[in-house]
Structure formats: C-alpha cells, structure tokens
Amino acid sequence: MEWYEALILGIIQGLTEYLPVSSSGHLAIGSYLFGIDGEENLTFTIAVHVATVLSTLVILGHEILWIVKGALKWKWNDETRYVINILISMIPVGIVGVFFKDKVEEVFGSGLTIVGAMLLVTALLLTFSYYARPRIKEKISPRDAFIIGLAQAAAVLPGLSRSGSTIATGLLLGNNKAKLAQFSFLMVIPPILGEALLDAIKAIKGGAEAAVGNISLLSLTIGFLAAFVFGCLACKWMINIVKKGKLVYFAIYCAVVGVITLICSFL
C-alpha cells in the first residue's frame, strides 16, 4: 500500500465511520480499486478503526468523563446504568469476535458482491427508521441496549453500516435521537480496542511482520492520522445530523452506491 493510498483510505474511514454509509464497505471498495488484498486490508482496517476510536474519545471526552466519574462512585445512578448498558451491548459482538473471527476475516476478502448487498440493507434500515414514528423514550433500556448490540454485531459485515444499523435500530425502538447517537459512538469503543488487543497478541506470537503484512509503517501512520482528523470532524457532524433527523439522505446514497457496487462486482 502506497502512502497516498493510505491517506485516501484513512480519510474515507474517518468520514464514513460515523456517517451511516459503512466505513468497512467503503474501505473494501477503495481497497478493491487500489488492488489491496484481503489480509493487508484487514490490518489497515484495524489501524484506522483504532484511530476513529481516539477521535471519539476527543469529541465525546466530556461525556466519557461524566460516565467514569459517576460509575466510580459505586452507586446505582444514571452513570452506572449507562456503563451496564454499554456492557450489555457488547455481548453480541463479543460472541461474534470470539467464535466467528476467522469467518469475518474471510468475508473481508470475498469481493464486492456482499458489500453492495449490505449497502442496500443499510439503505433499507435508514429508510425504515426515517418513516417510523414510535413513542419516544428518554432512556435507553437494557433490552434496547442488547438489541442495538445485535445490530452492531451484524454490522461486522462489510457494507452494513455500524452507525447506521445501531442508530436506525435505536430509532425504531423509540430512543431519543441525541442520546442514541452518543450511545452508538461510545458502544463501539470496547469492541474495537478488544480487536486491536487480539491482533497485538497475534503479532507477538507470530511476529510483527506476519500481522502487518506488506504495509509500511509510513502508510499505517498516514492512514491512522488521516482517519483520526477526519473522524473528529465527522463525529461532531453526525451528532447534529441525527438530531435533525436527516438520515434518509444517506439511505439514498447507500442505495445508489450499493447498486453501482453490485453491477461492478458482476462485470
């Protein structure tokens, strides 16, 4: 992977991690156009996902500090409930990560057909959530946290937007828009950091070269920094978009890109 390819893919990741258009799907499309293989793409994907986690910590640092301070009081309060909901939301994706990690890695190198199909699924989810009018709930319940976690677990498929799936699912369940966007961005932090830890262990056992592949340190660094900077910008933008309820426009975008991707996959 050349440095300019890493820059472009890092920008794509930073923008699309928070926008409901599937960062993994766009990375798969970009990697296909650049001729990057599945293993190399997976390594780069992990690096730029960690970068966007850091951008979340920067943008939502005040909210994270509030949660941590409240939870450390060791009392049954709103902050403790929030932490428990985060933990509950992690259960489905944790199961997928532990028992189906190899299958997920295979999917990332399986071509564009699944990317196009999952982009269309993302478009449907966003459309349903836009037109649905459920009764609004002010707090996310443990039940809703688990269901939203199921959506996050399904979104390991490239093309199925994580933020789009979790936010759309939460909206269909009737959760508050602003609080849902924040929850969606915070719930992804533990799984991504856990994935990074597993790959670090893999690097130690098999040698760094086996884990990194043919990606240079320069390319990884440029991609990481690009994903971090543009992730900060997209995170703030997306919170405002969710508040205004404008997700339907991204449904149109995902539908168009999904159809084009499917057509290209069959050519």
C-alpha positions as CSV (number, residue, x, y, z in Angstrom):
1,M,0.0,0.0,0.0
2,E,1.4,3.4,-1.1
3,W,1.3,6.3,1.3
4,Y,-1.2,8.2,-0.9
5,E,-3.5,5.2,-0.9
6,A,-3.3,5.1,2.9
7,L,-4.1,8.8,3.0
8,I,-7.2,8.4,0.8
9,L,-8.4,5.3,2.7
10,G,-7.7,7.0,6.0
11,I,-9.9,9.9,5.0
12,I,-12.6,7.6,3.9
13,Q,-12.5,5.7,7.1
14,G,-12.6,8.8,9.3
15,L,-15.6,10.2,7.4
16,T,-17.6,7.1,7.0
17,E,-17.1,5.5,10.5
18,Y,-19.6,8.0,11.9
19,L,-21.7,8.7,8.8
20,P,-24.2,5.9,8.2
21,V,-22.7,4.7,4.9
22,S,-20.4,1.8,6.1
23,S,-16.8,2.5,6.6
24,S,-15.9,-1.1,6.1
25,G,-17.8,-1.2,2.8
26,H,-16.1,2.0,1.6
27,L,-12.7,0.6,2.6
28,A,-13.4,-2.6,0.8
29,I,-14.4,-0.6,-2.4
30,G,-11.3,1.6,-2.1
31,S,-9.0,-1.4,-1.4
32,Y,-10.5,-3.2,-4.5
33,L,-9.8,-0.2,-6.7
34,F,-6.2,0.1,-5.3
35,G,-5.7,-3.7,-5.7
36,I,-5.1,-4.3,-2.0
37,D,-5.6,-7.9,-0.8
38,G,-7.9,-9.0,2.0
39,E,-5.2,-9.7,4.6
40,E,-3.5,-6.3,4.1
41,N,-6.9,-4.6,4.0
42,L,-7.9,-6.2,7.3
43,T,-4.7,-5.0,9.0
44,F,-5.1,-1.4,7.8
45,T,-8.8,-1.5,8.7
46,I,-8.0,-2.3,12.3
47,A,-5.4,0.5,12.5
48,V,-7.8,3.2,11.2
49,H,-10.6,1.9,13.3
50,V,-8.5,2.5,16.4
51,A,-7.8,6.0,15.1
52,T,-11.5,6.7,14.9
53,V,-11.9,5.4,18.5
54,L,-9.4,8.0,19.6
55,S,-11.4,10.7,17.7
56,T,-14.5,9.5,19.7
57,L,-12.5,10.0,22.9
58,V,-11.6,13.5,21.9
59,I,-15.0,14.7,20.7
60,L,-17.0,12.9,23.5
61,G,-14.4,13.3,26.2
62,H,-16.7,15.4,28.4
63,E,-19.4,12.8,28.3
64,I,-17.0,9.9,28.9
65,L,-15.5,11.7,31.9
66,W,-19.1,12.2,33.3
67,I,-19.8,8.5,32.9
68,V,-16.5,7.4,34.5
69,K,-16.8,9.8,37.5
70,G,-20.4,8.7,38.2
71,A,-19.5,5.0,37.9
72,L,-16.6,5.3,40.3
73,K,-18.9,6.5,43.0
74,W,-20.0,2.8,43.2
75,K,-23.7,3.8,43.5
76,W,-26.7,2.8,41.4
77,N,-27.0,6.0,39.4
78,D,-27.6,7.1,35.8
79,E,-23.9,6.7,35.0
80,T,-23.7,3.2,36.4
81,R,-26.8,2.3,34.3
82,Y,-25.1,3.7,31.2
83,V,-22.0,1.6,31.8
84,I,-24.1,-1.5,32.3
85,N,-26.0,-0.8,29.0
86,I,-22.7,-0.4,27.2
87,L,-21.5,-3.8,28.6
88,I,-24.8,-5.4,27.6
89,S,-24.5,-4.0,24.1
90,M,-21.0,-5.6,23.8
91,I,-22.3,-9.2,24.3
92,P,-23.4,-10.0,20.7
93,V,-20.3,-8.5,19.0
94,G,-18.1,-10.2,21.7
95,I,-19.6,-13.6,20.7
96,V,-19.0,-12.9,17.0
97,G,-15.4,-11.8,17.7
98,V,-14.6,-14.9,19.8
99,F,-16.3,-17.6,17.8
100,F,-16.5,-16.2,14.2
101,K,-13.4,-14.0,13.8
102,D,-11.9,-16.2,11.1
103,K,-15.2,-16.2,9.1
104,V,-15.3,-12.4,9.4
105,E,-11.7,-12.1,8.0
106,E,-12.7,-14.4,5.1
107,V,-15.7,-12.1,4.3
108,F,-13.4,-9.0,4.1
109,G,-11.5,-10.6,1.3
110,S,-14.5,-12.1,-0.5
111,G,-15.1,-9.4,-3.1
112,L,-17.7,-6.6,-3.7
113,T,-20.9,-8.6,-4.0
114,I,-21.6,-8.7,-0.3
115,V,-20.6,-5.1,0.1
116,G,-23.1,-4.0,-2.5
117,A,-25.9,-6.1,-1.0
118,M,-25.2,-4.9,2.6
119,L,-25.2,-1.2,1.4
120,L,-28.7,-1.9,0.1
121,V,-29.7,-3.3,3.5
122,T,-28.2,-0.2,5.2
123,A,-30.4,1.9,2.9
124,L,-33.5,0.0,3.9
125,L,-32.7,0.3,7.6
126,L,-32.2,4.1,7.3
127,T,-35.4,4.5,5.3
128,F,-37.5,2.5,7.8
129,S,-36.1,4.5,10.7
130,Y,-36.8,7.8,9.0
131,Y,-40.5,7.0,8.4
132,A,-41.1,5.1,11.6
133,R,-42.9,7.1,14.3
134,P,-42.5,5.1,17.6
135,R,-43.2,6.6,21.0
136,I,-40.0,8.4,22.2
137,K,-38.3,7.0,25.3
138,E,-35.9,9.3,27.2
139,K,-33.6,6.5,28.4
140,I,-32.1,3.5,26.7
141,S,-33.2,0.3,28.5
142,P,-31.0,-2.8,29.0
143,R,-33.3,-4.6,26.5
144,D,-32.8,-1.9,23.9
145,A,-29.1,-1.9,24.5
146,F,-28.9,-5.6,23.8
147,I,-31.0,-5.2,20.6
148,I,-28.8,-2.3,19.4
149,G,-25.8,-4.6,20.2
150,L,-27.2,-7.2,17.9
151,A,-27.3,-4.6,15.2
152,Q,-23.7,-3.8,15.9
153,A,-22.7,-7.5,15.7
154,A,-24.4,-7.8,12.3
155,A,-22.6,-4.8,11.1
156,V,-19.3,-6.6,11.1
157,L,-20.3,-7.5,7.5
158,P,-18.6,-5.0,5.1
159,G,-21.2,-2.7,3.6
160,L,-23.6,-2.9,6.6
161,S,-23.0,0.4,8.4
162,R,-22.3,0.1,12.1
163,S,-23.5,3.6,13.0
164,G,-26.4,3.3,10.5
165,S,-27.5,0.0,11.9
166,T,-27.2,0.9,15.6
167,I,-28.8,4.3,15.2
168,A,-31.6,3.1,12.9
169,T,-32.4,0.2,15.3
170,G,-32.4,2.6,18.3
171,L,-34.7,5.0,16.4
172,L,-37.1,2.1,15.5
173,L,-37.2,1.2,19.2
174,G,-38.2,4.8,20.0
175,N,-35.0,6.1,21.7
176,N,-34.1,9.8,21.9
177,K,-32.1,10.9,18.9
178,A,-29.3,12.8,20.6
179,K,-28.7,10.3,23.3
180,L,-28.8,7.5,20.8
181,A,-26.1,9.0,18.7
182,Q,-23.8,9.4,21.7
183,F,-24.5,5.8,22.8
184,S,-23.9,4.4,19.3
185,F,-20.4,6.1,19.2
186,L,-19.4,5.1,22.7
187,M,-20.5,1.4,22.5
188,V,-18.1,0.7,19.7
189,I,-15.0,1.7,21.7
190,P,-14.6,-1.5,23.8
191,P,-15.0,-3.9,20.8
192,I,-12.6,-2.1,18.6
193,L,-10.0,-1.8,21.3
194,G,-10.5,-5.5,22.1
195,E,-10.0,-6.4,18.4
196,A,-6.8,-4.3,18.4
197,L,-5.6,-6.2,21.5
198,L,-6.2,-9.6,19.9
199,D,-4.2,-8.6,16.9
200,A,-1.4,-7.3,19.0
201,I,-1.3,-10.7,20.7
202,K,-1.3,-12.3,17.3
203,A,1.7,-10.1,16.3
204,I,3.6,-11.1,19.4
205,K,3.0,-14.8,18.8
206,G,3.6,-14.8,15.0
207,G,6.0,-11.9,14.6
208,A,5.1,-8.4,13.7
209,E,5.7,-9.0,10.0
210,A,3.1,-11.7,9.9
211,A,0.5,-9.4,11.4
212,V,1.3,-6.3,9.4
213,G,1.9,-7.9,6.0
214,N,3.2,-5.7,3.3
215,I,2.1,-2.4,4.8
216,S,4.9,0.0,5.6
217,L,5.0,1.9,8.9
218,L,4.7,5.2,6.9
219,S,1.5,4.1,5.2
220,L,0.0,2.9,8.5
221,T,0.9,6.2,10.2
222,I,-0.5,8.4,7.5
223,G,-3.7,6.4,7.3
224,F,-4.0,6.5,11.1
225,L,-3.6,10.3,11.3
226,A,-6.0,10.9,8.4
227,A,-8.7,8.7,10.0
228,F,-8.2,10.5,13.3
229,V,-8.5,14.0,12.0
230,F,-11.5,13.3,9.7
231,G,-13.1,11.1,12.4
232,C,-13.1,14.1,14.7
233,L,-14.9,16.2,12.1
234,A,-17.4,13.5,11.1
235,C,-18.3,12.7,14.7
236,K,-19.4,16.2,15.5
237,W,-21.2,16.4,12.2
238,M,-23.1,13.2,12.6
239,I,-24.4,14.0,16.1
240,N,-26.0,17.2,14.6
241,I,-27.4,15.2,11.6
242,V,-29.1,12.6,13.9
243,K,-30.6,15.4,16.0
244,K,-32.1,16.9,12.8
245,G,-33.4,13.5,11.6
246,K,-31.7,13.7,8.1
247,L,-30.7,10.1,7.8
248,V,-32.9,9.5,4.8
249,Y,-30.4,11.3,2.5
250,F,-27.8,8.7,3.4
251,A,-30.3,6.0,2.6
252,I,-30.4,7.3,-1.0
253,Y,-26.6,7.5,-1.1
254,C,-26.2,3.9,0.2
255,A,-28.8,2.6,-2.3
256,V,-27.0,4.3,-5.3
257,V,-23.6,3.1,-4.2
258,G,-24.9,-0.3,-3.4
259,V,-26.4,-0.8,-6.9
260,I,-23.2,0.5,-8.6
261,T,-21.1,-1.8,-6.5
262,L,-23.2,-4.8,-7.3
263,I,-23.1,-4.0,-11.0
264,C,-19.3,-3.7,-10.9
265,S,-19.0,-6.9,-9.0
266,F,-20.6,-8.8,-11.8
267,L,-18.7,-7.2,-14.7
